[in-house]
Amino acid sequence: MVSCLSVLSLSLFAQHAQAASSAFDPNSPWLFGDWNGQRTALQEQGYKFSADYTGEFAGVLDSKQHSSHGSEFTGQLALGTHFDLNKILGWQDTEAQITVTYRDGQSLSQTADGLQG
């Protein structure tokens, strides 16, 4: 039996339009602040930025077979930009999004002997 536990799911940037003065401001919807008002100004012009990190831990908790490797951690970092093309270019009902994703880690089903076959 494999039990997967989600350890970390963290969204670094919220999608609210509220100004805050500096990075790590507890009243800011963004972890890195409002960039001296530039972030809010860009959002009003149709540009939104995001960064997300998700990490997962998986382990073999009960196995009839001995497993030489019983746990793995994997993570994913995603950086993105959302464009409101109605605000930017005047194109009605048109949006675009670009997201770059980096994934790292191992699949437990590939490394645990107890899960083979």
Biopython code that builds the backbone (N, CA, C, O; Angstrom):
import numpy as np
from Bio.PDB.StructureBuilder import StructureBuilder

atoms = [
    (1, "MET", "N", (0.847, -1.168, 0.000)),
    (1, "MET", "CA", (0.000, 0.000, 0.000)),
    (1, "MET", "C", (0.896, 1.236, 0.000)),
    (1, "MET", "O", (1.871, 1.301, 0.748)),
    (2, "VAL", "N", (0.573, 2.186, -0.815)),
    (2, "VAL", "CA", (1.340, 3.419, -0.902)),
    (2, "VAL", "C", (0.498, 4.554, -0.337)),
    (2, "VAL", "O", (-0.672, 4.721, -0.684)),
    (3, "SER", "N", (1.100, 5.299, 0.507)),
    (3, "SER", "CA", (0.409, 6.455, 1.061)),
    (3, "SER", "C", (1.143, 7.718, 0.629)),
    (3, "SER", "O", (2.343, 7.858, 0.866)),
    (4, "CYS", "N", (0.432, 8.620, 0.008)),
    (4, "CYS", "CA", (1.038, 9.870, -0.445)),
    (4, "CYS", "C", (0.562, 10.999, 0.451)),
    (4, "CYS", "O", (-0.628, 11.117, 0.744)),
    (5, "LEU", "N", (1.476, 11.802, 0.868)),
    (5, "LEU", "CA", (1.163, 12.924, 1.746)),
    (5, "LEU", "C", (1.634, 14.191, 1.082)),
    (5, "LEU", "O", (2.818, 14.343, 0.780)),
    (6, "SER", "N", (0.730, 15.082, 0.859)),
    (6, "SER", "CA", (1.112, 16.373, 0.282)),
    (6, "SER", "C", (1.684, 17.227, 1.394)),
    (6, "SER", "O", (0.981, 17.585, 2.339)),
    (7, "VAL", "N", (2.957, 17.552, 1.280)),
    (7, "VAL", "CA", (3.659, 18.267, 2.332)),
    (7, "VAL", "C", (3.588, 19.766, 2.157)),
    (7, "VAL", "O", (3.426, 20.503, 3.129)),
    (8, "LEU", "N", (3.709, 20.221, 0.922)),
    (8, "LEU", "CA", (3.823, 21.654, 0.729)),
    (8, "LEU", "C", (3.087, 22.082, -0.517)),
    (8, "LEU", "O", (3.346, 21.578, -1.609)),
    (9, "SER", "N", (2.177, 23.003, -0.352)),
    (9, "SER", "CA", (1.541, 23.620, -1.499)),
    (9, "SER", "C", (1.474, 25.094, -1.188)),
    (9, "SER", "O", (0.693, 25.523, -0.338)),
    (10, "LEU", "N", (2.292, 25.874, -1.876)),
    (10, "LEU", "CA", (2.447, 27.269, -1.521)),
    (10, "LEU", "C", (2.275, 28.134, -2.739)),
    (10, "LEU", "O", (2.973, 27.957, -3.737)),
    (11, "SER", "N", (1.365, 29.056, -2.668)),
    (11, "SER", "CA", (1.208, 30.025, -3.742)),
    (11, "SER", "C", (1.885, 31.309, -3.299)),
    (11, "SER", "O", (1.479, 31.918, -2.309)),
    (12, "LEU", "N", (2.909, 31.721, -4.021)),
    (12, "LEU", "CA", (3.681, 32.876, -3.617)),
    (12, "LEU", "C", (2.988, 34.194, -3.933)),
    (12, "LEU", "O", (3.240, 35.208, -3.282)),
    (13, "PHE", "N", (2.125, 34.176, -4.922)),
    (13, "PHE", "CA", (1.456, 35.416, -5.302)),
    (13, "PHE", "C", (-0.053, 35.210, -5.314)),
    (13, "PHE", "O", (-0.545, 34.240, -5.892)),
    (14, "ALA", "N", (-0.780, 36.110, -4.684)),
    (14, "ALA", "CA", (-2.244, 36.072, -4.737)),
    (14, "ALA", "C", (-2.709, 36.849, -5.959)),
    (14, "ALA", "O", (-1.924, 37.566, -6.579)),
    (15, "GLN", "N", (-3.959, 36.711, -6.299)),
    (15, "GLN", "CA", (-4.486, 37.365, -7.492)),
    (15, "GLN", "C", (-5.390, 38.545, -7.145)),
    (15, "GLN", "O", (-6.334, 38.831, -7.882)),
    (16, "HIS", "N", (-5.121, 39.226, -6.049)),
    (16, "HIS", "CA", (-5.931, 40.365, -5.637)),
    (16, "HIS", "C", (-5.265, 41.668, -6.064)),
    (16, "HIS", "O", (-4.038, 41.751, -6.126)),
    (17, "ALA", "N", (-6.060, 42.666, -6.352)),
    (17, "ALA", "CA", (-5.525, 43.973, -6.749)),
    (17, "ALA", "C", (-5.559, 44.922, -5.552)),
    (17, "ALA", "O", (-6.455, 45.757, -5.430)),
    (18, "GLN", "N", (-4.580, 44.779, -4.685)),
    (18, "GLN", "CA", (-4.510, 45.620, -3.501)),
    (18, "GLN", "C", (-3.056, 46.029, -3.327)),
    (18, "GLN", "O", (-2.167, 45.178, -3.350)),
    (19, "ALA", "N", (-2.805, 47.304, -3.155)),
    (19, "ALA", "CA", (-1.431, 47.793, -3.063)),
    (19, "ALA", "C", (-0.871, 47.582, -1.663)),
    (19, "ALA", "O", (-1.575, 47.753, -0.667)),
    (20, "ALA", "N", (0.399, 47.210, -1.599)),
    (20, "ALA", "CA", (1.138, 47.125, -0.349)),
    (20, "ALA", "C", (2.538, 47.652, -0.630)),
    (20, "ALA", "O", (3.011, 47.601, -1.765)),
    (21, "SER", "N", (3.184, 48.148, 0.388)),
    (21, "SER", "CA", (4.403, 48.900, 0.150)),
    (21, "SER", "C", (5.652, 48.069, -0.061)),
    (21, "SER", "O", (6.480, 48.452, -0.887)),
    (22, "SER", "N", (5.840, 46.962, 0.629)),
    (22, "SER", "CA", (7.114, 46.271, 0.540)),
    (22, "SER", "C", (6.955, 44.758, 0.577)),
    (22, "SER", "O", (5.883, 44.225, 0.865)),
    (23, "ALA", "N", (8.060, 44.089, 0.276)),
    (23, "ALA", "CA", (8.082, 42.634, 0.324)),
    (23, "ALA", "C", (7.836, 42.153, 1.753)),
    (23, "ALA", "O", (8.271, 42.784, 2.716)),
    (24, "PHE", "N", (7.146, 41.049, 1.872)),
    (24, "PHE", "CA", (6.839, 40.397, 3.153)),
    (24, "PHE", "C", (5.919, 41.235, 4.046)),
    (24, "PHE", "O", (5.840, 40.989, 5.249)),
    (25, "ASP", "N", (5.229, 42.211, 3.477)),
    (25, "ASP", "CA", (4.254, 43.008, 4.215)),
    (25, "ASP", "C", (3.060, 42.117, 4.532)),
    (25, "ASP", "O", (2.471, 41.560, 3.606)),
    (26, "PRO", "N", (2.673, 41.955, 5.798)),
    (26, "PRO", "CA", (1.554, 41.072, 6.130)),
    (26, "PRO", "C", (0.221, 41.531, 5.555)),
    (26, "PRO", "O", (-0.713, 40.732, 5.472)),
    (27, "ASN", "N", (0.105, 42.800, 5.154)),
    (27, "ASN", "CA", (-1.132, 43.305, 4.574)),
    (27, "ASN", "C", (-1.161, 43.191, 3.058)),
    (27, "ASN", "O", (-2.156, 43.546, 2.427)),
    (28, "SER", "N", (-0.083, 42.700, 2.475)),
    (28, "SER", "CA", (0.009, 42.592, 1.018)),
    (28, "SER", "C", (-0.537, 41.251, 0.535)),
    (28, "SER", "O", (-0.326, 40.234, 1.196)),
    (29, "PRO", "N", (-1.228, 41.224, -0.590)),
    (29, "PRO", "CA", (-1.658, 39.950, -1.166)),
    (29, "PRO", "C", (-0.503, 39.256, -1.890)),
    (29, "PRO", "O", (-0.646, 38.109, -2.313)),
    (30, "TRP", "N", (0.636, 39.932, -2.039)),
    (30, "TRP", "CA", (1.787, 39.369, -2.743)),
    (30, "TRP", "C", (2.956, 39.213, -1.787)),
    (30, "TRP", "O", (3.211, 40.094, -0.966)),
    (31, "LEU", "N", (3.658, 38.112, -1.887)),
    (31, "LEU", "CA", (4.798, 37.852, -1.020)),
    (31, "LEU", "C", (5.900, 38.890, -1.210)),
    (31, "LEU", "O", (6.518, 39.325, -0.238)),
    (32, "PHE", "N", (6.145, 39.284, -2.444)),
    (32, "PHE", "CA", (7.230, 40.213, -2.725)),
    (32, "PHE", "C", (6.762, 41.659, -2.900)),
    (32, "PHE", "O", (7.461, 42.463, -3.517)),
    (33, "GLY", "N", (5.595, 41.993, -2.367)),
    (33, "GLY", "CA", (5.120, 43.368, -2.368)),
    (33, "GLY", "C", (4.570, 43.835, -3.702)),
    (33, "GLY", "O", (4.384, 43.056, -4.637)),
    (34, "ASP", "N", (4.318, 45.133, -3.759)),
    (34, "ASP", "CA", (3.684, 45.747, -4.925)),
    (34, "ASP", "C", (4.694, 46.457, -5.822)),
    (34, "ASP", "O", (4.306, 47.184, -6.736)),
    (35, "TRP", "N", (5.978, 46.255, -5.571)),
    (35, "TRP", "CA", (7.038, 46.830, -6.403)),
    (35, "TRP", "C", (6.866, 48.340, -6.531)),
    (35, "TRP", "O", (6.920, 48.883, -7.634)),
    (36, "ASN", "N", (6.661, 49.010, -5.411)),
    (36, "ASN", "CA", (6.448, 50.470, -5.385)),
    (36, "ASN", "C", (5.289, 50.913, -6.276)),
    (36, "ASN", "O", (5.364, 51.952, -6.932)),
    (37, "GLY", "N", (4.224, 50.122, -6.296)),
    (37, "GLY", "CA", (3.023, 50.444, -7.060)),
    (37, "GLY", "C", (3.041, 49.964, -8.504)),
    (37, "GLY", "O", (2.022, 50.038, -9.191)),
    (38, "GLN", "N", (4.182, 49.474, -8.972)),
    (38, "GLN", "CA", (4.287, 49.040, -10.362)),
    (38, "GLN", "C", (3.465, 47.782, -10.640)),
    (38, "GLN", "O", (2.909, 47.626, -11.727)),
    (39, "ARG", "N", (3.392, 46.892, -9.661)),
    (39, "ARG", "CA", (2.628, 45.658, -9.862)),
    (39, "ARG", "C", (1.141, 45.957, -10.065)),
    (39, "ARG", "O", (0.511, 45.395, -10.961)),
    (40, "THR", "N", (0.585, 46.834, -9.241)),
    (40, "THR", "CA", (-0.818, 47.218, -9.389)),
    (40, "THR", "C", (-1.032, 47.927, -10.716)),
    (40, "THR", "O", (-2.026, 47.675, -11.398)),
    (41, "ALA", "N", (-0.111, 48.813, -11.094)),
    (41, "ALA", "CA", (-0.232, 49.537, -12.370)),
    (41, "ALA", "C", (-0.206, 48.564, -13.546)),
    (41, "ALA", "O", (-0.998, 48.702, -14.478)),
    (42, "LEU", "N", (0.684, 47.593, -13.512)),
    (42, "LEU", "CA", (0.749, 46.594, -14.591)),
    (42, "LEU", "C", (-0.515, 45.739, -14.631)),
    (42, "LEU", "O", (-1.014, 45.417, -15.710)),
    (43, "GLN", "N", (-1.032, 45.372, -13.463)),
    (43, "GLN", "CA", (-2.249, 44.559, -13.411)),
    (43, "GLN", "C", (-3.429, 45.327, -14.007)),
    (43, "GLN", "O", (-4.253, 44.743, -14.711)),
    (44, "GLU", "N", (-3.517, 46.614, -13.737)),
    (44, "GLU", "CA", (-4.593, 47.431, -14.303)),
    (44, "GLU", "C", (-4.451, 47.575, -15.826)),
    (44, "GLU", "O", (-5.439, 47.794, -16.527)),
    (45, "GLN", "N", (-3.222, 47.452, -16.326)),
    (45, "GLN", "CA", (-2.973, 47.514, -17.763)),
    (45, "GLN", "C", (-3.144, 46.161, -18.446)),
    (45, "GLN", "O", (-3.104, 46.087, -19.674)),
    (46, "GLY", "N", (-3.336, 45.070, -17.661)),
    (46, "GLY", "CA", (-3.596, 43.759, -18.249)),
    (46, "GLY", "C", (-2.508, 42.728, -18.062)),
    (46, "GLY", "O", (-2.551, 41.675, -18.699)),
    (47, "TYR", "N", (-1.526, 42.995, -17.205)),
    (47, "TYR", "CA", (-0.420, 42.063, -16.983)),
    (47, "TYR", "C", (-0.453, 41.555, -15.541)),
    (47, "TYR", "O", (-0.415, 42.350, -14.601)),
    (48, "LYS", "N", (-0.523, 40.231, -15.366)),
    (48, "LYS", "CA", (-0.479, 39.619, -14.038)),
    (48, "LYS", "C", (0.660, 38.606, -14.012)),
    (48, "LYS", "O", (0.892, 37.894, -14.988)),
    (49, "PHE", "N", (1.359, 38.549, -12.895)),
    (49, "PHE", "CA", (2.491, 37.647, -12.752)),
    (49, "PHE", "C", (2.230, 36.664, -11.617)),
    (49, "PHE", "O", (1.554, 36.996, -10.644)),
    (50, "SER", "N", (2.768, 35.453, -11.747)),
    (50, "SER", "CA", (2.582, 34.458, -10.693)),
    (50, "SER", "C", (3.815, 33.574, -10.579)),
    (50, "SER", "O", (4.560, 33.377, -11.539)),
    (51, "ALA", "N", (4.006, 33.050, -9.380)),
    (51, "ALA", "CA", (5.039, 32.054, -9.114)),
    (51, "ALA", "C", (4.455, 31.088, -8.091)),
    (51, "ALA", "O", (3.945, 31.515, -7.055)),
    (52, "ASP", "N", (4.525, 29.809, -8.369)),
    (52, "ASP", "CA", (3.951, 28.795, -7.484)),
    (52, "ASP", "C", (4.958, 27.680, -7.270)),
    (52, "ASP", "O", (5.719, 27.332, -8.173)),
    (53, "TYR", "N", (4.954, 27.121, -6.064)),
    (53, "TYR", "CA", (5.784, 25.953, -5.775)),
    (53, "TYR", "C", (4.915, 24.908, -5.100)),
    (53, "TYR", "O", (4.152, 25.220, -4.185)),
    (54, "THR", "N", (5.030, 23.678, -5.549)),
    (54, "THR", "CA", (4.327, 22.556, -4.946)),
    (54, "THR", "C", (5.332, 21.447, -4.705)),
    (54, "THR", "O", (6.122, 21.119, -5.591)),
    (55, "GLY", "N", (5.312, 20.869, -3.522)),
    (55, "GLY", "CA", (6.171, 19.743, -3.208)),
    (55, "GLY", "C", (5.343, 18.607, -2.654)),
    (55, "GLY", "O", (4.365, 18.836, -1.943)),
    (56, "GLU", "N", (5.728, 17.384, -2.973)),
    (56, "GLU", "CA", (5.002, 16.206, -2.473)),
    (56, "GLU", "C", (5.990, 15.159, -1.990)),
    (56, "GLU", "O", (7.043, 14.945, -2.591)),
    (57, "PHE", "N", (5.628, 14.516, -0.895)),
    (57, "PHE", "CA", (6.393, 13.423, -0.337)),
    (57, "PHE", "C", (5.557, 12.160, -0.455)),
    (57, "PHE", "O", (4.361, 12.183, -0.167)),
    (58, "ALA", "N", (6.165, 11.064, -0.873)),
    (58, "ALA", "CA", (5.466, 9.777, -0.942)),
    (58, "ALA", "C", (6.342, 8.729, -0.273)),
    (58, "ALA", "O", (7.567, 8.758, -0.391)),
    (59, "GLY", "N", (5.703, 7.808, 0.428)),
    (59, "GLY", "CA", (6.449, 6.759, 1.107)),
    (59, "GLY", "C", (5.688, 5.456, 1.120)),
    (59, "GLY", "O", (4.458, 5.443, 1.073)),
    (60, "VAL", "N", (6.426, 4.350, 1.185)),
    (60, "VAL", "CA", (5.831, 3.024, 1.312)),
    (60, "VAL", "C", (5.667, 2.769, 2.806)),
    (60, "VAL", "O", (6.653, 2.638, 3.531)),
    (61, "LEU", "N", (4.405, 2.700, 3.268)),
    (61, "LEU", "CA", (4.136, 2.498, 4.689)),
    (61, "LEU", "C", (3.919, 1.041, 5.040)),
    (61, "LEU", "O", (4.222, 0.624, 6.158)),
    (62, "ASP", "N", (3.398, 0.255, 4.104)),
    (62, "ASP", "CA", (3.127, -1.147, 4.370)),
    (62, "ASP", "C", (3.349, -1.914, 3.076)),
    (62, "ASP", "O", (2.733, -1.619, 2.052)),
    (63, "SER", "N", (4.232, -2.899, 3.133)),
    (63, "SER", "CA", (4.517, -3.664, 1.937)),
    (63, "SER", "C", (4.808, -5.102, 2.322)),
    (63, "SER", "O", (5.470, -5.358, 3.327)),
    (64, "LYS", "N", (4.325, -6.026, 1.540)),
    (64, "LYS", "CA", (4.611, -7.436, 1.784)),
    (64, "LYS", "C", (6.053, -7.754, 1.435)),
    (64, "LYS", "O", (6.641, -8.692, 1.973)),
    (65, "GLN", "N", (6.619, -6.967, 0.531)),
    (65, "GLN", "CA", (8.001, -7.143, 0.145)),
    (65, "GLN", "C", (8.877, -6.117, 0.834)),
    (65, "GLN", "O", (8.426, -5.014, 1.142)),
    (66, "HIS", "N", (10.121, -6.474, 1.076)),
    (66, "HIS", "CA", (11.078, -5.505, 1.597)),
    (66, "HIS", "C", (11.376, -4.496, 0.497)),
    (66, "HIS", "O", (11.594, -4.878, -0.653)),
    (67, "SER", "N", (11.388, -3.232, 0.836)),
    (67, "SER", "CA", (11.671, -2.196, -0.141)),
    (67, "SER", "C", (13.012, -1.551, 0.194)),
    (67, "SER", "O", (13.231, -1.100, 1.318)),
    (68, "SER", "N", (13.897, -1.514, -0.785)),
    (68, "SER", "CA", (15.204, -0.912, -0.553)),
    (68, "SER", "C", (15.130, 0.612, -0.546)),
    (68, "SER", "O", (16.047, 1.276, -0.063)),
    (69, "HIS", "N", (14.068, 1.156, -1.068)),
    (69, "HIS", "CA", (13.921, 2.610, -1.119)),
    (69, "HIS", "C", (12.463, 2.930, -0.842)),
    (69, "HIS", "O", (11.603, 2.684, -1.689)),
    (70, "GLY", "N", (12.176, 3.473, 0.327)),
    (70, "GLY", "CA", (10.791, 3.612, 0.723)),
    (70, "GLY", "C", (10.180, 4.989, 0.662)),
    (70, "GLY", "O", (9.020, 5.152, 1.041)),
    (71, "SER", "N", (10.922, 6.005, 0.194)),
    (71, "SER", "CA", (10.315, 7.331, 0.122)),
    (71, "SER", "C", (10.974, 8.164, -0.971)),
    (71, "SER", "O", (12.115, 7.925, -1.367)),
    (72, "GLU", "N", (10.214, 9.152, -1.444)),
    (72, "GLU", "CA", (10.703, 10.081, -2.466)),
    (72, "GLU", "C", (10.065, 11.438, -2.231)),
    (72, "GLU", "O", (8.993, 11.537, -1.635)),
    (73, "PHE", "N", (10.726, 12.471, -2.698)),
    (73, "PHE", "CA", (10.187, 13.821, -2.677)),
    (73, "PHE", "C", (10.265, 14.363, -4.092)),
    (73, "PHE", "O", (11.248, 14.140, -4.799)),
    (74, "THR", "N", (9.234, 15.070, -4.496)),
    (74, "THR", "CA", (9.234, 15.696, -5.811)),
    (74, "THR", "C", (8.671, 17.108, -5.683)),
    (74, "THR", "O", (7.840, 17.381, -4.818)),
    (75, "GLY", "N", (9.126, 17.981, -6.539)),
    (75, "GLY", "CA", (8.673, 19.360, -6.466)),
    (75, "GLY", "C", (8.463, 19.955, -7.848)),
    (75, "GLY", "O", (8.962, 19.444, -8.850)),
    (76, "GLN", "N", (7.717, 21.039, -7.875)),
    (76, "GLN", "CA", (7.435, 21.730, -9.136)),
    (76, "GLN", "C", (7.393, 23.230, -8.885)),
    (76, "GLN", "O", (6.700, 23.702, -7.984)),
    (77, "LEU", "N", (8.147, 23.976, -9.696)),
    (77, "LEU", "CA", (8.146, 25.433, -9.663)),
    (77, "LEU", "C", (7.533, 25.926, -10.966)),
    (77, "LEU", "O", (7.935, 25.490, -12.045)),
    (78, "ALA", "N", (6.573, 26.823, -10.875)),
    (78, "ALA", "CA", (5.918, 27.374, -12.070)),
    (78, "ALA", "C", (5.949, 28.898, -12.005)),
    (78, "ALA", "O", (5.533, 29.495, -11.012)),
    (79, "LEU", "N", (6.446, 29.520, -13.073)),
    (79, "LEU", "CA", (6.461, 30.972, -13.209)),
    (79, "LEU", "C", (5.575, 31.335, -14.387)),
    (79, "LEU", "O", (5.699, 30.751, -15.464)),
    (80, "GLY", "N", (4.686, 32.288, -14.192)),
    (80, "GLY", "CA", (3.741, 32.590, -15.262)),
    (80, "GLY", "C", (3.390, 34.055, -15.394)),
    (80, "GLY", "O", (3.603, 34.857, -14.484)),
    (81, "THR", "N", (2.844, 34.382, -16.558)),
    (81, "THR", "CA", (2.328, 35.705, -16.856)),
    (81, "THR", "C", (0.989, 35.545, -17.571)),
    (81, "THR", "O", (0.851, 34.727, -18.480)),
    (82, "HIS", "N", (0.026, 36.321, -17.155)),
    (82, "HIS", "CA", (-1.303, 36.310, -17.764)),
    (82, "HIS", "C", (-1.504, 37.661, -18.436)),
    (82, "HIS", "O", (-1.254, 38.703, -17.831)),
    (83, "PHE", "N", (-1.957, 37.643, -19.685)),
    (83, "PHE", "CA", (-2.160, 38.869, -20.452)),
    (83, "PHE", "C", (-3.643, 39.041, -20.761)),
    (83, "PHE", "O", (-4.259, 38.143, -21.335)),
    (84, "ASP", "N", (-4.219, 40.170, -20.394)),
    (84, "ASP", "CA", (-5.580, 40.528, -20.782)),
    (84, "ASP", "C", (-5.457, 41.330, -22.071)),
    (84, "ASP", "O", (-5.209, 42.536, -22.036)),
    (85, "LEU", "N", (-5.632, 40.659, -23.210)),
    (85, "LEU", "CA", (-5.402, 41.299, -24.505)),
    (85, "LEU", "C", (-6.474, 42.315, -24.870)),
    (85, "LEU", "O", (-6.291, 43.098, -25.802)),
    (86, "ASN", "N", (-7.586, 42.314, -24.149)),
    (86, "ASN", "CA", (-8.577, 43.371, -24.336)),
    (86, "ASN", "C", (-8.005, 44.695, -23.823)),
    (86, "ASN", "O", (-8.139, 45.729, -24.478)),
    (87, "LYS", "N", (-7.368, 44.660, -22.648)),
    (87, "LYS", "CA", (-6.764, 45.869, -22.094)),
    (87, "LYS", "C", (-5.497, 46.268, -22.850)),
    (87, "LYS", "O", (-5.236, 47.456, -23.037)),
    (88, "ILE", "N", (-4.716, 45.289, -23.282)),
    (88, "ILE", "CA", (-3.425, 45.574, -23.910)),
    (88, "ILE", "C", (-3.569, 45.996, -25.371)),
    (88, "ILE", "O", (-2.978, 46.992, -25.792)),
    (89, "LEU", "N", (-4.360, 45.234, -26.153)),
    (89, "LEU", "CA", (-4.461, 45.477, -27.598)),
    (89, "LEU", "C", (-5.863, 45.838, -28.078)),
    (89, "LEU", "O", (-6.065, 46.144, -29.253)),
    (90, "GLY", "N", (-6.841, 45.801, -27.151)),
    (90, "GLY", "CA", (-8.207, 46.108, -27.548)),
    (90, "GLY", "C", (-8.927, 44.937, -28.201)),
    (90, "GLY", "O", (-9.976, 45.125, -28.816)),
    (91, "TRP", "N", (-8.376, 43.728, -28.076)),
    (91, "TRP", "CA", (-9.014, 42.534, -28.644)),
    (91, "TRP", "C", (-10.067, 42.040, -27.660)),
    (91, "TRP", "O", (-9.733, 41.627, -26.550)),
    (92, "GLN", "N", (-11.329, 42.079, -28.058)),
    (92, "GLN", "CA", (-12.439, 41.694, -27.198)),
    (92, "GLN", "C", (-12.346, 40.223, -26.789)),
    (92, "GLN", "O", (-12.030, 39.361, -27.609)),
    (93, "ASP", "N", (-12.623, 39.949, -25.525)),
    (93, "ASP", "CA", (-12.719, 38.589, -24.983)),
    (93, "ASP", "C", (-11.501, 37.724, -25.330)),
    (93, "ASP", "O", (-11.655, 36.544, -25.646)),
    (94, "THR", "N", (-10.296, 38.299, -25.274)),
    (94, "THR", "CA", (-9.089, 37.543, -25.608)),
    (94, "THR", "C", (-8.079, 37.656, -24.479)),
    (94, "THR", "O", (-7.770, 38.748, -24.002)),
    (95, "GLU", "N", (-7.572, 36.504, -24.064)),
    (95, "GLU", "CA", (-6.558, 36.440, -23.025)),
    (95, "GLU", "C", (-5.483, 35.455, -23.451)),
    (95, "GLU", "O", (-5.735, 34.576, -24.276)),
    (96, "ALA", "N", (-4.294, 35.595, -22.896)),
    (96, "ALA", "CA", (-3.200, 34.663, -23.164)),
    (96, "ALA", "C", (-2.455, 34.426, -21.855)),
    (96, "ALA", "O", (-2.430, 35.284, -20.972)),
    (97, "GLN", "N", (-1.858, 33.262, -21.750)),
    (97, "GLN", "CA", (-1.090, 32.936, -20.551)),
    (97, "GLN", "C", (0.140, 32.142, -20.948)),
    (97, "GLN", "O", (0.072, 31.238, -21.780)),
    (98, "ILE", "N", (1.262, 32.490, -20.343)),
    (98, "ILE", "CA", (2.502, 31.755, -20.546)),
    (98, "ILE", "C", (2.964, 31.276, -19.176)),
    (98, "ILE", "O", (3.084, 32.071, -18.244)),
    (99, "THR", "N", (3.224, 29.978, -19.056)),
    (99, "THR", "CA", (3.717, 29.409, -17.814)),
    (99, "THR", "C", (4.917, 28.529, -18.122)),
    (99, "THR", "O", (4.858, 27.672, -19.004)),
    (100, "VAL", "N", (6.000, 28.743, -17.395)),
    (100, "VAL", "CA", (7.205, 27.914, -17.508)),
    (100, "VAL", "C", (7.264, 27.081, -16.234)),
    (100, "VAL", "O", (7.185, 27.613, -15.127)),
    (101, "THR", "N", (7.402, 25.768, -16.403)),
    (101, "THR", "CA", (7.386, 24.854, -15.267)),
    (101, "THR", "C", (8.681, 24.062, -15.195)),
    (101, "THR", "O", (9.181, 23.566, -16.205)),
    (102, "TYR", "N", (9.217, 23.952, -13.981)),
    (102, "TYR", "CA", (10.391, 23.122, -13.726)),
    (102, "TYR", "C", (9.989, 22.061, -12.710)),
    (102, "TYR", "O", (9.504, 22.380, -11.625)),
    (103, "ARG", "N", (10.195, 20.802, -13.070)),
    (103, "ARG", "CA", (9.865, 19.696, -12.171)),
    (103, "ARG", "C", (11.138, 18.956, -11.797)),
    (103, "ARG", "O", (12.050, 18.809, -12.610)),
    (104, "ASP", "N", (11.188, 18.489, -10.541)),
    (104, "ASP", "CA", (12.360, 17.779, -10.061)),
    (104, "ASP", "C", (11.915, 16.698, -9.091)),
    (104, "ASP", "O", (10.932, 16.872, -8.371)),
    (105, "GLY", "N", (12.633, 15.583, -9.067)),
    (105, "GLY", "CA", (12.334, 14.518, -8.131)),
    (105, "GLY", "C", (12.183, 13.178, -8.826)),
    (105, "GLY", "O", (12.416, 13.051, -10.028)),
    (106, "GLN", "N", (11.789, 12.185, -8.048)),
    (106, "GLN", "CA", (11.644, 10.813, -8.529)),
    (106, "GLN", "C", (10.251, 10.286, -8.206)),
    (106, "GLN", "O", (9.634, 10.693, -7.222)),
    (107, "SER", "N", (9.769, 9.388, -9.036)),
    (107, "SER", "CA", (8.509, 8.703, -8.791)),
    (107, "SER", "C", (8.782, 7.510, -7.877)),
    (107, "SER", "O", (9.655, 6.693, -8.170)),
    (108, "LEU", "N", (8.053, 7.406, -6.791)),
    (108, "LEU", "CA", (8.236, 6.296, -5.861)),
    (108, "LEU", "C", (7.960, 4.961, -6.536)),
    (108, "LEU", "O", (8.596, 3.961, -6.205)),
    (109, "SER", "N", (7.025, 4.928, -7.475)),
    (109, "SER", "CA", (6.702, 3.659, -8.147)),
    (109, "SER", "C", (7.865, 3.172, -9.017)),
    (109, "SER", "O", (7.899, 2.001, -9.393)),
    (110, "GLN", "N", (8.815, 4.050, -9.340)),
    (110, "GLN", "CA", (9.977, 3.645, -10.130)),
    (110, "GLN", "C", (11.167, 3.229, -9.268)),
    (110, "GLN", "O", (12.074, 2.555, -9.756)),
    (111, "THR", "N", (11.175, 3.620, -7.998)),
    (111, "THR", "CA", (12.343, 3.355, -7.165)),
    (111, "THR", "C", (12.108, 2.379, -6.025)),
    (111, "THR", "O", (13.078, 1.843, -5.489)),
    (112, "ALA", "N", (10.870, 2.123, -5.629)),
    (112, "ALA", "CA", (10.598, 1.221, -4.505)),
    (112, "ALA", "C", (10.380, -0.206, -5.001)),
    (112, "ALA", "O", (9.513, -0.459, -5.837)),
    (113, "ASP", "N", (11.169, -1.123, -4.480)),
    (113, "ASP", "CA", (11.061, -2.532, -4.881)),
    (113, "ASP", "C", (9.680, -3.090, -4.595)),
    (113, "ASP", "O", (9.176, -3.907, -5.366)),
    (114, "GLY", "N", (9.058, -2.669, -3.506)),
    (114, "GLY", "CA", (7.753, -3.185, -3.124)),
    (114, "GLY", "C", (6.642, -2.808, -4.068)),
    (114, "GLY", "O", (5.549, -3.366, -3.975)),
    (115, "LEU", "N", (6.880, -1.875, -4.979)),
    (115, "LEU", "CA", (5.855, -1.445, -5.930)),
    (115, "LEU", "C", (6.090, -1.982, -7.338)),
    (115, "LEU", "O", (5.304, -1.703, -8.243)),
    (116, "GLN", "N", (7.136, -2.729, -7.529)),
    (116, "GLN", "CA", (7.443, -3.274, -8.849)),
    (116, "GLN", "C", (6.498, -4.434, -9.166)),
    (116, "GLN", "O", (6.187, -5.254, -8.302)),
    (117, "GLY", "N", (6.057, -4.484, -10.397)),
    (117, "GLY", "CA", (5.216, -5.594, -10.843)),
    (117, "GLY", "C", (3.832, -5.405, -10.401)),
    (117, "GLY", "O", (2.974, -6.241, -10.683)),
]
sb = StructureBuilder()
sb.init_structure("model")
sb.init_model(0)
sb.init_chain("A")
sb.init_seg("    ")
for serial, (resi, resn, name, xyz) in enumerate(atoms, 1):
    if name == "N":
        sb.init_residue(resn, " ", resi, " ")
    sb.init_atom(name, np.array(xyz, "f"), 0.0, 1.0, " ", f" {name:<3s}", serial, name[0])
structure = sb.get_structure()
